Each structure stands twice: as C-alpha cells, then as structure tokens.
Amino acid sequence: MGITSVTSKGQVTIPQEFRQKLGIRQGTKIAFSVVGDHVELRLVSQRVDVPSTGFGLLKARRKAVPADFDAAILMKQGKRKAPR
C-alpha cells in the first residue's frame, strides 16, 4: 500500500511503483468513483506511446535526399583530377 498526502489544491501524487505497474504517464485519463467507504481509481485512456527512437520528430532544414540517390556517384566524381 502506498501512502501520500493531499495538497492544498486537492492533488495527490500516485506512487511511482503504481504508475509504472499501470502504465500511467503524463496525459493519462483517470476516473474516480466512491465505492462504500473508499475511492477507486480507473484508467480511462492512456496516452499514445512516443516512439523510442525519436525518428521523424524533428524537421530538417535541408531538402530530403531522393530515395534513388547513389552515393557512389560522389566517389566517382571525387577521383577526377581537379582542373588547373
């Protein structure tokens, strides 16, 4: 059993072990109901997981490289002698 205090604004902190076990994160919707002499907490919806890689979260300032781009062409161009 986890014990916590109520703040002056009526807020409580859900102990970390319970948040982890239930998958409660920022943005998770929770419903409260009174049952007899206690309060039940139920998960209404969970926030969608953020991808662990972060791929696609940032926008590039440069234009995208075409999918059919062949980097070997750059190597061939680099072997040419520089003009004098």
Backbone torsions as a table, in degrees:
resi	resn	phi	psi	omega
1	MET	NA	131.9	176.6
2	GLY	-99.4	139.2	179.8
3	ILE	-117.8	134.7	179.8
4	THR	-142.1	167.5	-179.4
5	SER	-106.8	155.3	176.0
6	VAL	-93.3	133.4	179.1
7	THR	-79.8	174.7	178.6
8	SER	-64.7	-20.2	178.8
9	LYS	-93.0	4.5	179.1
10	GLY	82.2	16.3	-178.6
11	GLN	-95.8	149.7	174.2
12	VAL	-131.2	155.2	175.1
13	THR	-101.0	124.4	176.3
14	ILE	-77.3	125.2	-178.6
15	PRO	-54.9	144.9	-174.7
16	GLN	-55.2	-41.5	-177.5
17	GLU	-61.5	-35.6	178.7
18	PHE	-74.1	-40.0	178.0
19	ARG	-60.8	-43.7	-179.6
20	GLN	-67.1	-43.7	-178.1
21	LYS	-63.5	-38.5	-177.7
22	LEU	-94.3	-5.7	179.8
23	GLY	73.6	30.1	-179.7
24	ILE	-82.0	122.9	178.3
25	ARG	-131.3	176.5	176.4
26	GLN	-57.0	131.0	179.4
27	GLY	96.3	-9.1	178.0
28	THR	-69.4	133.0	178.0
29	LYS	-89.0	133.8	-177.4
30	ILE	-128.7	138.1	176.3
31	ALA	-110.8	141.4	178.2
32	PHE	-113.8	143.0	173.9
33	SER	-145.2	147.5	178.9
34	VAL	-93.7	125.5	178.6
35	VAL	-125.9	106.0	-177.6
36	GLY	63.6	-116.6	-178.8
37	ASP	-107.5	17.4	178.5
38	HIS	-137.4	167.7	-179.9
39	VAL	-108.5	134.8	175.3
40	GLU	-104.9	140.8	178.3
41	LEU	-112.8	127.5	179.6
42	ARG	-128.9	141.9	176.3
43	LEU	-79.0	125.6	178.1
44	VAL	-90.9	-48.3	177.3
45	SER	-154.0	151.5	177.9
46	GLN	-111.0	146.0	177.2
47	ARG	-64.7	146.3	178.2
48	VAL	-66.8	136.6	-179.6
49	ASP	-63.2	141.6	173.9
50	VAL	-83.7	134.6	179.6
51	PRO	-56.2	139.2	-177.4
52	SER	-71.4	-23.2	-178.1
53	THR	-84.2	-27.9	-176.6
54	GLY	80.8	2.2	-178.6
55	PHE	-60.6	129.6	177.1
56	GLY	87.7	1.2	-178.9
57	LEU	-82.9	-22.6	-178.0
58	LEU	-109.4	146.3	176.8
59	LYS	-97.7	136.9	178.9
60	ALA	-86.7	149.4	176.7
61	ARG	-84.7	-20.7	-180.0
62	ARG	-90.6	161.3	175.1
63	LYS	-71.0	150.3	179.6
64	ALA	-70.0	147.0	176.3
65	VAL	-78.6	132.6	179.6
66	PRO	-58.5	147.6	-178.0
67	ALA	-63.4	-28.7	-177.8
68	ASP	-93.6	13.2	-179.2
69	PHE	-67.1	133.6	-178.8
70	ASP	-110.5	110.5	-178.3
71	ALA	-67.1	-21.2	179.0
72	ALA	-62.5	-26.8	178.3
73	ILE	-62.0	-38.5	178.4
74	LEU	-64.0	-38.1	179.1
75	MET	-65.8	-40.9	179.4
76	LYS	-65.0	-40.4	-180.0
77	GLN	-67.4	-33.2	-179.0
78	GLY	-70.8	-22.0	-179.0
79	LYS	-80.6	-15.3	178.6
80	ARG	-64.6	149.4	177.2
81	LYS	-73.8	140.7	178.6
82	ALA	-70.6	138.1	179.8
83	PRO	-66.4	143.5	-179.6
84	ARG	-102.0	NA	NA
